[in-house]
Amino acid sequence: MNPRMLKQMQKMMKDMGMDAEDIKAIKVTIELEDKVLIFDKPKVQVMDMLGNKTYTITGKAKKIKKEEKMIKIKDEEVKLEITEDDIEMVMNQCNVSKEEAIQVLKECNGDIAEAILKLSE
């Protein structure tokens, strides 16, 4: 498709309340009943039509039986990352020390809202 036609098509879509953009995805995982589909380095596009979003995934999927996927997930080590911004937000919202904010964030697995609720009680 030539660039001029592409511009015209994008303008028509915009006029009809449709907007499309590419998402820089690293990996997409789709979990089915009996297997898991994993797309490494996919091309993902999201189209917004009057508030309803449609995602299009393009790429080659690896198919893995569900049991194998669950085993792989259990073997991976998950690192909890709490940022300074997270700590400051909890400190400011609950008027607590940095150490107390860090401790509650760890207990809440980094969930800021849960940490603030816990400290507010």
C-alpha positions in Angstrom: 0.0 0.0 0.0 1.5 3.4 -0.9 1.9 6.0 1.8 -0.7 8.3 0.3 -3.4 5.6 0.5 -2.3 4.7 4.0 -2.7 8.3 5.1 -6.2 8.4 3.6 -7.2 5.2 5.3 -5.9 6.4 8.7 -7.9 9.7 8.3 -11.0 7.8 7.4 -10.6 5.5 10.4 -10.0 8.5 12.7 -13.2 10.2 11.3 -15.2 7.0 12.2 -13.9 7.0 15.7 -11.2 4.3 15.2 -7.6 4.6 16.2 -4.8 2.1 15.8 -1.3 1.9 17.2 1.5 -0.6 17.5 2.6 -1.9 20.9 6.2 -2.8 21.5 5.6 -6.2 23.0 8.4 -8.6 24.1 6.3 -11.6 24.7 2.6 -12.5 24.5 1.2 -15.6 26.3 -2.3 -17.0 25.7 -3.4 -19.7 28.1 -5.9 -22.2 26.8 -7.5 -25.1 28.6 -5.0 -27.7 27.6 -2.0 -25.7 26.3 -0.2 -22.4 26.4 0.7 -20.3 23.3 3.8 -18.2 23.6 4.6 -15.5 21.0 8.2 -14.3 21.3 8.9 -10.9 19.7 5.3 -10.6 18.3 3.9 -7.6 16.4 1.0 -6.4 18.4 -1.5 -3.7 17.3 -4.3 -2.3 19.3 -7.3 -0.8 17.6 -9.7 1.4 19.6 -13.2 1.6 18.1 -15.4 3.9 20.2 -13.8 2.7 23.5 -13.7 -1.0 22.6 -10.1 -2.2 22.1 -9.2 -5.1 19.8 -5.7 -6.5 19.9 -4.1 -8.2 16.9 -1.1 -10.4 17.4 1.2 -11.4 14.5 4.0 -13.9 14.9 4.8 -17.6 15.3 3.5 -19.3 18.4 5.2 -22.0 20.4 2.7 -24.5 21.8 3.4 -25.9 25.2 1.3 -28.4 27.1 -0.2 -26.7 30.2 1.6 -29.0 32.7 5.0 -28.2 31.2 4.3 -24.5 31.4 3.3 -24.7 35.0 6.5 -26.5 35.9 8.6 -23.9 34.1 6.8 -21.1 36.0 7.5 -22.8 39.3 11.2 -23.2 38.5 11.7 -19.5 37.7 12.8 -17.2 40.4 10.6 -14.1 40.8 12.3 -11.0 42.1 10.2 -8.4 43.9 11.2 -4.9 42.8 10.1 -2.0 45.0 11.0 1.4 43.6 11.9 4.6 45.5 8.7 6.1 44.0 6.6 3.3 45.5 8.2 3.8 48.9 7.8 7.6 48.8 4.1 7.2 47.9 3.4 4.9 50.8 5.4 7.1 53.2 3.5 10.3 52.1 0.1 8.7 52.1 0.4 7.0 55.5 2.9 9.3 57.2 5.3 6.4 58.1 9.0 5.9 58.1 10.9 4.6 55.1 11.7 1.3 56.8 8.0 0.8 57.8 6.9 1.5 54.2 9.4 -0.9 52.8 8.4 -3.7 55.2 4.7 -3.3 54.4 5.4 -3.2 50.7 7.3 -6.5 51.0 4.4 -8.0 52.9 2.0 -6.9 50.2 4.3 -8.1 47.4 4.8 -4.6 46.1 1.1 -3.8 45.8 1.0 -0.1 46.7 -2.8 0.1 47.2 -2.8 -2.9 49.5 0.1 -1.5 51.5 -1.6 1.9 52.0 -4.9 0.2 53.0 -3.0 -2.0 55.5 -1.3 1.0 57.1 -4.5 3.0 57.2 -6.3 0.4 59.3 
